[in-house]
Amino acid sequence: MNSRKPHLDSLAVGLLLACCLFWGFQQVLVKATITEVPPVFQAAIRFSGATVLLLLWCRWRGVRLFGRDGSLMAGLLAGSLFAFEFACLYAGLQFSAASRLTVFLYTAPFWVALLLPLWVASERLHKLQWLGLGLAFVAVLFALQDGLGQHSAPQQWLGDVLALAAGLAWGLTTVTIRSTRLAAIAPEKLLLYQIGVSAVTLPVLSLLLGERWTWQFNSFALTSLTLQTVVGAFASYLAWMWMLGRYQATRISVFVFLTPVFALLFGALWLHEPVTPRLLAALALVAAGIVLVNRKPAP
């Protein structure tokens, strides 16, 4: 029996808007902090802190995290993909505008729609979903063409490629979760697999990349890292997984297209990132594509 609510109430709408608003703002925040703290080192601090917070939360709530349930291998795979996603995302912000990067990142739902039917037969694509995938492909072409123009920033193409790789990793993480035992475990344990693996692997990657570690943060960097950790990697993800367990996924997933919109607005207002016609067209196509991919045909 499906106990999920068929409609979104005011609590769900408020939480969704708050999550998407912060996720859009977060991309700009990370980019603004790169001058003070190297990008992958930022991610390492973020997920290490969030792992500690999650463990404390679960201890307080009495949530069991370490019982045997056959999810270990799938959990480590999902965690590795999650860590790879954020390594690409944070590194890509060195070369690309936050608003552009977010457009590429949010191609993830299309990878899910394309790949999940290979493992879950009931998730086969319908006509509207194919149309959504087509719109996403056109959006990527628009954005890539914009990034290869004569007025684009040096190595912007590298940021675009890293963002696309992050979107693919995000999509593969979702496919892993939905096609394995991870779909049935507690949301807190699922989150622990992802942020816990990231907390272990990202510091090593940061050192391998030769990033300079410093623990003397100015007030802006400290505030940024605190927000990324407490709100971004802990509270917002926990709220999202709580909503996935109580509302229909297709209804809440449509809200994700607001994140690139918020990233575009914050990037333009704070970092004065360029807003080009091609980028706006790509954003509109991604938003329309996400809506179509998440629509289910009438029975």
DRENBADO-399662 format. One record per residue (C-alpha): residue number from 0; residue in one letter; y negated, x negated, z negated. Coordinates in nm, 4 decimals. Example, Ala and Ser with C-alpha at 12.3 -4.5 7.8 and 13.67 -1.06 7.14 Angstrom:
// residues 2
n->0, res->a, c2->0.4500, c1->-1.2300, c3->-0.7800 $
n->1, res->s, c2->0.1060, c1->-1.3670, c3->-0.7140 $
// end
This chain:
// residues 299
n->0, res->m, c2->0.0000, c1->0.0000, c3->0.0000 $
n->1, res->n, c2->-0.3430, c1->-0.1345, c3->0.0972 $
n->2, res->s, c2->-0.5677, c1->-0.1203, c3->-0.2108 $
n->3, res->r, c2->-0.8693, c1->-0.2640, c3->-0.0332 $
n->4, res->k, c2->-1.1769, c1->-0.0433, c3->-0.0137 $
n->5, res->p, c2->-1.2328, c1->0.0942, c3->0.3394 $
n->6, res->h, c2->-1.6125, c1->0.0775, c3->0.3096 $
n->7, res->l, c2->-1.8572, c1->-0.1792, c3->0.1764 $
n->8, res->d, c2->-2.0469, c1->-0.0707, c3->-0.1336 $
n->9, res->s, c2->-2.3860, c1->-0.2032, c3->-0.2442 $
n->10, res->l, c2->-2.2241, c1->-0.4814, c3->-0.4504 $
n->11, res->a, c2->-2.0318, c1->-0.6121, c3->-0.1497 $
n->12, res->v, c2->-2.3332, c1->-0.5952, c3->0.0807 $
n->13, res->g, c2->-2.5490, c1->-0.7763, c3->-0.1740 $
n->14, res->l, c2->-2.2920, c1->-1.0516, c3->-0.2295 $
n->15, res->l, c2->-2.2344, c1->-1.0941, c3->0.1439 $
n->16, res->l, c2->-2.6049, c1->-1.1250, c3->0.2178 $
n->17, res->a, c2->-2.6489, c1->-1.3740, c3->-0.0680 $
n->18, res->c, c2->-2.3541, c1->-1.5868, c3->0.0506 $
n->19, res->c, c2->-2.4649, c1->-1.5931, c3->0.4140 $
n->20, res->l, c2->-2.8247, c1->-1.6662, c3->0.3150 $
n->21, res->f, c2->-2.7204, c1->-1.9630, c3->0.1036 $
n->22, res->w, c2->-2.4701, c1->-2.0953, c3->0.3599 $
n->23, res->g, c2->-2.7440, c1->-2.0968, c3->0.6222 $
n->24, res->f, c2->-2.9870, c1->-2.2631, c3->0.3822 $
n->25, res->q, c2->-2.7231, c1->-2.5149, c3->0.2739 $
n->26, res->q, c2->-2.6974, c1->-2.6791, c3->0.6178 $
n->27, res->v, c2->-3.0715, c1->-2.7453, c3->0.6123 $
n->28, res->l, c2->-3.0536, c1->-2.8617, c3->0.2503 $
n->29, res->v, c2->-2.7812, c1->-3.1163, c3->0.3297 $
n->30, res->k, c2->-2.9766, c1->-3.2541, c3->0.6243 $
n->31, res->a, c2->-3.2925, c1->-3.2840, c3->0.4147 $
n->32, res->t, c2->-3.0967, c1->-3.4780, c3->0.1503 $
n->33, res->i, c2->-2.9425, c1->-3.7335, c3->0.3901 $
n->34, res->t, c2->-3.2405, c1->-3.9668, c3->0.3485 $
n->35, res->e, c2->-3.1584, c1->-3.9884, c3->-0.0243 $
n->36, res->v, c2->-2.7774, c1->-3.9513, c3->-0.0335 $
n->37, res->p, c2->-2.5381, c1->-4.0367, c3->0.2547 $
n->38, res->p, c2->-2.3771, c1->-3.7241, c3->0.4052 $
n->39, res->v, c2->-2.0051, c1->-3.7708, c3->0.3307 $
n->40, res->f, c2->-2.0929, c1->-3.9002, c3->-0.0179 $
n->41, res->q, c2->-2.2835, c1->-3.5725, c3->-0.0667 $
n->42, res->a, c2->-1.9708, c1->-3.3789, c3->0.0278 $
n->43, res->a, c2->-1.7577, c1->-3.5928, c3->-0.2055 $
n->44, res->i, c2->-1.9868, c1->-3.5234, c3->-0.5016 $
n->45, res->r, c2->-2.0033, c1->-3.1552, c3->-0.4123 $
n->46, res->f, c2->-1.6290, c1->-3.0949, c3->-0.4050 $
n->47, res->s, c2->-1.5493, c1->-3.3188, c3->-0.7005 $
n->48, res->g, c2->-1.7920, c1->-3.1223, c3->-0.9154 $
n->49, res->a, c2->-1.6687, c1->-2.7888, c3->-0.7800 $
n->50, res->t, c2->-1.3078, c1->-2.8833, c3->-0.8593 $
n->51, res->v, c2->-1.3991, c1->-2.9469, c3->-1.2230 $
n->52, res->l, c2->-1.5873, c1->-2.6147, c3->-1.2399 $
n->53, res->l, c2->-1.2941, c1->-2.4265, c3->-1.0877 $
n->54, res->l, c2->-1.0462, c1->-2.5799, c3->-1.3334 $
n->55, res->l, c2->-1.2712, c1->-2.4814, c3->-1.6251 $
n->56, res->w, c2->-1.3134, c1->-2.1297, c3->-1.4813 $
n->57, res->c, c2->-0.9373, c1->-2.0824, c3->-1.4432 $
n->58, res->r, c2->-0.8708, c1->-2.2102, c3->-1.7945 $
n->59, res->w, c2->-1.1261, c1->-1.9650, c3->-1.9313 $
n->60, res->r, c2->-0.9843, c1->-1.6751, c3->-1.7257 $
n->61, res->g, c2->-0.6216, c1->-1.7663, c3->-1.7926 $
n->62, res->v, c2->-0.5396, c1->-1.8150, c3->-1.4233 $
n->63, res->r, c2->-0.2213, c1->-2.0154, c3->-1.3647 $
n->64, res->l, c2->-0.2648, c1->-2.2791, c3->-1.0964 $
n->65, res->f, c2->0.0374, c1->-2.5085, c3->-1.1111 $
n->66, res->g, c2->0.3433, c1->-2.2840, c3->-1.1043 $
n->67, res->r, c2->0.6002, c1->-2.3387, c3->-0.8283 $
n->68, res->d, c2->0.5550, c1->-2.0828, c3->-0.5531 $
n->69, res->g, c2->0.6533, c1->-2.2727, c3->-0.2366 $
n->70, res->s, c2->0.2923, c1->-2.3148, c3->-0.1239 $
n->71, res->l, c2->0.2472, c1->-2.6897, c3->-0.1826 $
n->72, res->m, c2->0.2951, c1->-2.8244, c3->0.1702 $
n->73, res->a, c2->0.0924, c1->-2.5478, c3->0.3340 $
n->74, res->g, c2->-0.1740, c1->-2.5917, c3->0.0644 $
n->75, res->l, c2->-0.2030, c1->-2.9651, c3->0.1291 $
n->76, res->l, c2->-0.2319, c1->-2.8978, c3->0.5028 $
n->77, res->a, c2->-0.5031, c1->-2.6367, c3->0.4491 $
n->78, res->g, c2->-0.6828, c1->-2.8714, c3->0.2100 $
n->79, res->s, c2->-0.6694, c1->-3.1597, c3->0.4577 $
n->80, res->l, c2->-0.8098, c1->-2.9424, c3->0.7365 $
n->81, res->f, c2->-1.0823, c1->-2.8180, c3->0.5008 $
n->82, res->a, c2->-1.1761, c1->-3.1759, c3->0.4067 $
n->83, res->f, c2->-1.1832, c1->-3.2774, c3->0.7740 $
n->84, res->e, c2->-1.4098, c1->-2.9797, c3->0.8513 $
n->85, res->f, c2->-1.6676, c1->-3.0835, c3->0.5953 $
n->86, res->a, c2->-1.6470, c1->-3.4522, c3->0.6841 $
n->87, res->c, c2->-1.7354, c1->-3.3595, c3->1.0440 $
n->88, res->l, c2->-1.9984, c1->-3.1104, c3->0.9309 $
n->89, res->y, c2->-2.1848, c1->-3.3468, c3->0.6995 $
n->90, res->a, c2->-2.1559, c1->-3.6441, c3->0.9362 $
n->91, res->g, c2->-2.2747, c1->-3.4317, c3->1.2285 $
n->92, res->l, c2->-2.5983, c1->-3.3454, c3->1.0486 $
n->93, res->q, c2->-2.7082, c1->-3.7076, c3->1.0999 $
n->94, res->f, c2->-2.7280, c1->-3.6490, c3->1.4742 $
n->95, res->s, c2->-2.7924, c1->-3.2776, c3->1.5268 $
n->96, res->a, c2->-3.0345, c1->-3.0154, c3->1.3995 $
n->97, res->a, c2->-2.8904, c1->-2.7950, c3->1.1263 $
n->98, res->s, c2->-2.9473, c1->-2.4811, c3->1.3316 $
n->99, res->r, c2->-2.7641, c1->-2.6212, c3->1.6357 $
n->100, res->l, c2->-2.4772, c1->-2.7494, c3->1.4253 $
n->101, res->t, c2->-2.4289, c1->-2.4100, c3->1.2602 $
n->102, res->v, c2->-2.3972, c1->-2.2368, c3->1.5981 $
n->103, res->f, c2->-2.1114, c1->-2.4706, c3->1.6919 $
n->104, res->l, c2->-1.9517, c1->-2.4428, c3->1.3469 $
n->105, res->y, c2->-1.9337, c1->-2.0657, c3->1.3756 $
n->106, res->t, c2->-1.7055, c1->-2.0848, c3->1.6752 $
n->107, res->a, c2->-1.4313, c1->-2.0882, c3->1.4069 $
n->108, res->p, c2->-1.3518, c1->-1.7114, c3->1.4309 $
n->109, res->f, c2->-1.2760, c1->-1.7548, c3->1.7990 $
n->110, res->w, c2->-1.0278, c1->-2.0343, c3->1.7332 $
n->111, res->v, c2->-0.8583, c1->-1.8034, c3->1.4830 $
n->112, res->a, c2->-0.8416, c1->-1.5186, c3->1.7344 $
n->113, res->l, c2->-0.7017, c1->-1.7510, c3->2.0003 $
n->114, res->l, c2->-0.4463, c1->-1.9412, c3->1.7898 $
n->115, res->l, c2->-0.3261, c1->-1.6997, c3->1.5217 $
n->116, res->p, c2->-0.1210, c1->-1.4820, c3->1.7647 $
n->117, res->l, c2->0.0984, c1->-1.7894, c3->1.8304 $
n->118, res->w, c2->0.2333, c1->-1.7541, c3->1.4727 $
n->119, res->v, c2->0.1589, c1->-1.3901, c3->1.3848 $
n->120, res->a, c2->0.2647, c1->-1.1542, c3->1.6640 $
n->121, res->s, c2->0.0722, c1->-0.8578, c3->1.5203 $
n->122, res->e, c2->-0.2538, c1->-1.0506, c3->1.5723 $
n->123, res->r, c2->-0.2313, c1->-1.0494, c3->1.9523 $
n->124, res->l, c2->-0.5632, c1->-1.0235, c3->2.1326 $
n->125, res->h, c2->-0.6998, c1->-0.7031, c3->2.2821 $
n->126, res->k, c2->-0.9543, c1->-0.6590, c3->2.5597 $
n->127, res->l, c2->-1.2595, c1->-0.6568, c3->2.3339 $
n->128, res->q, c2->-1.1414, c1->-0.9710, c3->2.1581 $
n->129, res->w, c2->-1.0946, c1->-1.1494, c3->2.4896 $
n->130, res->l, c2->-1.4497, c1->-1.0470, c3->2.5775 $
n->131, res->g, c2->-1.5666, c1->-1.1906, c3->2.2455 $
n->132, res->l, c2->-1.3917, c1->-1.5199, c3->2.3217 $
n->133, res->g, c2->-1.5584, c1->-1.5274, c3->2.6635 $
n->134, res->l, c2->-1.9008, c1->-1.4801, c3->2.5029 $
n->135, res->a, c2->-1.8288, c1->-1.7637, c3->2.2610 $
n->136, res->f, c2->-1.7331, c1->-1.9944, c3->2.5491 $
n->137, res->v, c2->-2.0580, c1->-1.9148, c3->2.7301 $
n->138, res->a, c2->-2.2514, c1->-1.9707, c3->2.4055 $
n->139, res->v, c2->-2.1031, c1->-2.3187, c3->2.3671 $
n->140, res->l, c2->-2.1951, c1->-2.4025, c3->2.7265 $
n->141, res->f, c2->-2.5539, c1->-2.2878, c3->2.6672 $
n->142, res->a, c2->-2.5855, c1->-2.4934, c3->2.3493 $
n->143, res->l, c2->-2.4214, c1->-2.8032, c3->2.4964 $
n->144, res->q, c2->-2.6477, c1->-2.7899, c3->2.8016 $
n->145, res->d, c2->-2.9446, c1->-2.7665, c3->2.5678 $
n->146, res->g, c2->-2.8242, c1->-3.0726, c3->2.3766 $
n->147, res->l, c2->-2.7806, c1->-3.2818, c3->2.6904 $
n->148, res->g, c2->-3.1336, c1->-3.2176, c3->2.8139 $
n->149, res->q, c2->-3.3901, c1->-3.4922, c3->2.8575 $
n->150, res->h, c2->-3.5823, c1->-3.3823, c3->2.5473 $
n->151, res->s, c2->-3.2801, c1->-3.3775, c3->2.3171 $
n->152, res->a, c2->-3.2501, c1->-3.6186, c3->2.0248 $
n->153, res->p, c2->-3.0523, c1->-3.9427, c3->2.0676 $
n->154, res->q, c2->-2.6802, c1->-3.8962, c3->2.0054 $
n->155, res->q, c2->-2.7278, c1->-3.5211, c3->1.9647 $
n->156, res->w, c2->-2.4163, c1->-3.4778, c3->2.1760 $
n->157, res->l, c2->-2.2205, c1->-3.6553, c3->1.8988 $
n->158, res->g, c2->-2.3469, c1->-3.4081, c3->1.6410 $
n->159, res->d, c2->-2.2461, c1->-3.1221, c3->1.8733 $
n->160, res->v, c2->-1.8943, c1->-3.2620, c3->1.9148 $
n->161, res->l, c2->-1.8542, c1->-3.3130, c3->1.5400 $
n->162, res->a, c2->-1.9718, c1->-2.9573, c3->1.4783 $
n->163, res->l, c2->-1.7218, c1->-2.8230, c3->1.7314 $
n->164, res->a, c2->-1.4482, c1->-3.0245, c3->1.5592 $
n->165, res->a, c2->-1.5575, c1->-2.8754, c3->1.2251 $
n->166, res->g, c2->-1.5352, c1->-2.5256, c3->1.3723 $
n->167, res->l, c2->-1.1858, c1->-2.5989, c3->1.5056 $
n->168, res->a, c2->-1.0756, c1->-2.7353, c3->1.1648 $
n->169, res->w, c2->-1.2146, c1->-2.4245, c3->0.9926 $
n->170, res->g, c2->-1.0248, c1->-2.2048, c3->1.2370 $
n->171, res->l, c2->-0.7024, c1->-2.4007, c3->1.1846 $
n->172, res->t, c2->-0.7476, c1->-2.3716, c3->0.8073 $
n->173, res->t, c2->-0.7664, c1->-1.9928, c3->0.8413 $
n->174, res->v, c2->-0.4606, c1->-1.9863, c3->1.0679 $
n->175, res->t, c2->-0.2688, c1->-2.1973, c3->0.8153 $
n->176, res->i, c2->-0.3620, c1->-1.9630, c3->0.5318 $
n->177, res->r, c2->-0.2765, c1->-1.6431, c3->0.7180 $
n->178, res->s, c2->0.0545, c1->-1.7637, c3->0.8619 $
n->179, res->t, c2->0.2084, c1->-1.9241, c3->0.5502 $
n->180, res->r, c2->0.2787, c1->-1.8518, c3->0.1831 $
n->181, res->l, c2->-0.0876, c1->-1.9219, c3->0.1107 $
n->182, res->a, c2->-0.1697, c1->-1.5630, c3->0.2105 $
n->183, res->a, c2->0.0052, c1->-1.4379, c3->-0.1052 $
n->184, res->i, c2->-0.1206, c1->-1.6806, c3->-0.3726 $
n->185, res->a, c2->-0.4114, c1->-1.6287, c3->-0.6113 $
n->186, res->p, c2->-0.7541, c1->-1.6928, c3->-0.4529 $
n->187, res->e, c2->-0.8365, c1->-1.9472, c3->-0.7229 $
n->188, res->k, c2->-0.5301, c1->-2.1536, c3->-0.6358 $
n->189, res->l, c2->-0.6077, c1->-2.1281, c3->-0.2658 $
n->190, res->l, c2->-0.9599, c1->-2.2536, c3->-0.3319 $
n->191, res->l, c2->-0.8230, c1->-2.5370, c3->-0.5493 $
n->192, res->y, c2->-0.6050, c1->-2.6629, c3->-0.2643 $
n->193, res->q, c2->-0.9106, c1->-2.6863, c3->-0.0411 $
n->194, res->i, c2->-1.1727, c1->-2.8328, c3->-0.2705 $
n->195, res->g, c2->-0.9199, c1->-3.0422, c3->-0.4647 $
n->196, res->v, c2->-0.7909, c1->-3.2243, c3->-0.1552 $
n->197, res->s, c2->-1.1525, c1->-3.2706, c3->-0.0449 $
n->198, res->a, c2->-1.2417, c1->-3.4199, c3->-0.3835 $
n->199, res->v, c2->-0.9658, c1->-3.6798, c3->-0.3387 $
n->200, res->t, c2->-1.0079, c1->-3.7673, c3->0.0296 $
n->201, res->l, c2->-1.3824, c1->-3.7513, c3->0.0931 $
n->202, res->p, c2->-1.4797, c1->-4.0331, c3->-0.1487 $
n->203, res->v, c2->-1.2276, c1->-4.2596, c3->0.0281 $
n->204, res->l, c2->-1.3664, c1->-4.1607, c3->0.3693 $
n->205, res->s, c2->-1.7214, c1->-4.2239, c3->0.2489 $
n->206, res->l, c2->-1.6290, c1->-4.5774, c3->0.1450 $
n->207, res->l, c2->-1.4434, c1->-4.6398, c3->0.4724 $
n->208, res->l, c2->-1.7568, c1->-4.5336, c3->0.6618 $
n->209, res->g, c2->-1.9562, c1->-4.7910, c3->0.4664 $
n->210, res->e, c2->-2.1871, c1->-4.5392, c3->0.3000 $
n->211, res->r, c2->-2.4013, c1->-4.6751, c3->0.0198 $
n->212, res->w, c2->-2.3244, c1->-4.5162, c3->-0.3151 $
n->213, res->t, c2->-2.6012, c1->-4.4811, c3->-0.5685 $
n->214, res->w, c2->-2.6160, c1->-4.2737, c3->-0.8855 $
n->215, res->q, c2->-2.9926, c1->-4.2920, c3->-0.9266 $
n->216, res->f, c2->-3.0953, c1->-3.9607, c3->-0.7700 $
n->217, res->n, c2->-3.4521, c1->-3.8376, c3->-0.7508 $
n->218, res->s, c2->-3.5270, c1->-3.4820, c3->-0.8619 $
n->219, res->f, c2->-3.4899, c1->-3.3367, c3->-0.5115 $
n->220, res->a, c2->-3.1511, c1->-3.4984, c3->-0.4475 $
n->221, res->l, c2->-3.0252, c1->-3.3946, c3->-0.7908 $
n->222, res->t, c2->-3.1337, c1->-3.0348, c3->-0.7330 $
n->223, res->s, c2->-2.9764, c1->-3.0360, c3->-0.3875 $
n->224, res->l, c2->-2.6433, c1->-3.1715, c3->-0.5113 $
n->225, res->t, c2->-2.6402, c1->-2.9225, c3->-0.7994 $
n->226, res->l, c2->-2.6985, c1->-2.6286, c3->-0.5647 $
n->227, res->q, c2->-2.4379, c1->-2.7538, c3->-0.3167 $
n->228, res->t, c2->-2.1830, c1->-2.7892, c3->-0.5966 $
n->229, res->v, c2->-2.2426, c1->-2.4897, c3->-0.8227 $
n->230, res->v, c2->-2.3569, c1->-2.2296, c3->-0.5700 $
n->231, res->g, c2->-2.2125, c1->-2.3598, c3->-0.2431 $
n->232, res->a, c2->-1.8690, c1->-2.5026, c3->-0.3211 $
n->233, res->f, c2->-1.7871, c1->-2.2977, c3->-0.6319 $
n->234, res->a, c2->-1.9652, c1->-1.9641, c3->-0.6806 $
n->235, res->s, c2->-2.0084, c1->-1.8554, c3->-0.3178 $
n->236, res->y, c2->-1.6505, c1->-1.9444, c3->-0.2162 $
n->237, res->l, c2->-1.5084, c1->-1.7722, c3->-0.5235 $
n->238, res->a, c2->-1.7180, c1->-1.4621, c3->-0.4483 $
n->239, res->w, c2->-1.6025, c1->-1.4645, c3->-0.0850 $
n->240, res->m, c2->-1.2361, c1->-1.4824, c3->-0.1827 $
n->241, res->w, c2->-1.2872, c1->-1.2110, c3->-0.4443 $
n->242, res->m, c2->-1.4302, c1->-0.9859, c3->-0.1710 $
n->243, res->l, c2->-1.1433, c1->-1.0660, c3->0.0659 $
n->244, res->g, c2->-0.9062, c1->-0.9292, c3->-0.1980 $
n->245, res->r, c2->-1.1000, c1->-0.6034, c3->-0.2451 $
n->246, res->y, c2->-1.2510, c1->-0.5110, c3->0.0924 $
n->247, res->q, c2->-1.1206, c1->-0.5016, c3->0.4465 $
n->248, res->a, c2->-1.1512, c1->-0.8468, c3->0.6023 $
n->249, res->t, c2->-1.2699, c1->-0.7105, c3->0.9378 $
n->250, res->r, c2->-1.5672, c1->-0.5413, c3->0.7727 $
n->251, res->i, c2->-1.6875, c1->-0.8380, c3->0.5703 $
n->252, res->s, c2->-1.6199, c1->-1.0949, c3->0.8450 $
n->253, res->v, c2->-1.8857, c1->-0.9394, c3->1.0679 $
n->254, res->f, c2->-2.1480, c1->-1.0607, c3->0.8216 $
n->255, res->v, c2->-2.0742, c1->-1.4256, c3->0.8976 $
n->256, res->f, c2->-2.2904, c1->-1.4129, c3->1.2100 $
n->257, res->l, c2->-2.5940, c1->-1.3909, c3->0.9793 $
n->258, res->t, c2->-2.5357, c1->-1.7483, c3->0.8602 $
n->259, res->p, c2->-2.6426, c1->-1.9145, c3->1.1891 $
n->260, res->v, c2->-2.9467, c1->-1.6840, c3->1.1939 $
n->261, res->f, c2->-3.0501, c1->-1.7963, c3->0.8467 $
n->262, res->a, c2->-2.9828, c1->-2.1619, c3->0.9378 $
n->263, res->l, c2->-3.2060, c1->-2.1224, c3->1.2446 $
n->264, res->l, c2->-3.4871, c1->-1.9727, c3->1.0350 $
n->265, res->f, c2->-3.4685, c1->-2.2300, c3->0.7543 $
n->266, res->g, c2->-3.4366, c1->-2.5177, c3->1.0018 $
n->267, res->a, c2->-3.7452, c1->-2.4066, c3->1.1916 $
n->268, res->l, c2->-3.9559, c1->-2.3308, c3->0.8829 $
n->269, res->w, c2->-3.8596, c1->-2.6289, c3->0.6648 $
n->270, res->l, c2->-3.7529, c1->-2.9098, c3->0.8998 $
n->271, res->h, c2->-3.9534, c1->-2.7899, c3->1.2027 $
n->272, res->e, c2->-3.6414, c1->-2.7971, c3->1.4194 $
n->273, res->p, c2->-3.6974, c1->-2.6815, c3->1.7776 $
n->274, res->v, c2->-3.5980, c1->-2.3259, c3->1.8662 $
n->275, res->t, c2->-3.5252, c1->-2.3210, c3->2.2394 $
n->276, res->p, c2->-3.4415, c1->-2.0221, c3->2.4618 $
n->277, res->r, c2->-3.0921, c1->-2.1635, c3->2.5239 $
n->278, res->l, c2->-3.0275, c1->-2.1999, c3->2.1506 $
n->279, res->l, c2->-3.1406, c1->-1.8414, c3->2.0891 $
n->280, res->a, c2->-2.9162, c1->-1.7227, c3->2.3737 $
n->281, res->a, c2->-2.6225, c1->-1.9165, c3->2.2285 $
n->282, res->l, c2->-2.6883, c1->-1.7676, c3->1.8853 $
n->283, res->a, c2->-2.6980, c1->-1.4131, c3->2.0250 $
n->284, res->l, c2->-2.3754, c1->-1.4672, c3->2.2188 $
n->285, res->v, c2->-2.1977, c1->-1.6096, c3->1.9134 $
n->286, res->a, c2->-2.3097, c1->-1.3119, c3->1.7029 $
n->287, res->a, c2->-2.1930, c1->-1.0605, c3->1.9651 $
n->288, res->g, c2->-1.8662, c1->-1.2489, c3->2.0102 $
n->289, res->i, c2->-1.7880, c1->-1.2497, c3->1.6367 $
n->290, res->v, c2->-1.8441, c1->-0.8740, c3->1.6194 $
n->291, res->l, c2->-1.6121, c1->-0.8126, c3->1.9161 $
n->292, res->v, c2->-1.3417, c1->-1.0504, c3->1.7935 $
n->293, res->n, c2->-1.3328, c1->-0.8718, c3->1.4574 $
n->294, res->r, c2->-1.3201, c1->-0.5196, c3->1.6046 $
n->295, res->k, c2->-0.9849, c1->-0.3501, c3->1.6009 $
n->296, res->p, c2->-0.8957, c1->-0.1098, c3->1.8826 $
n->297, res->a, c2->-0.8691, c1->0.2584, c3->1.7995 $
n->298, res->p, c2->-0.5100, c1->0.3629, c3->1.7204 $
// end
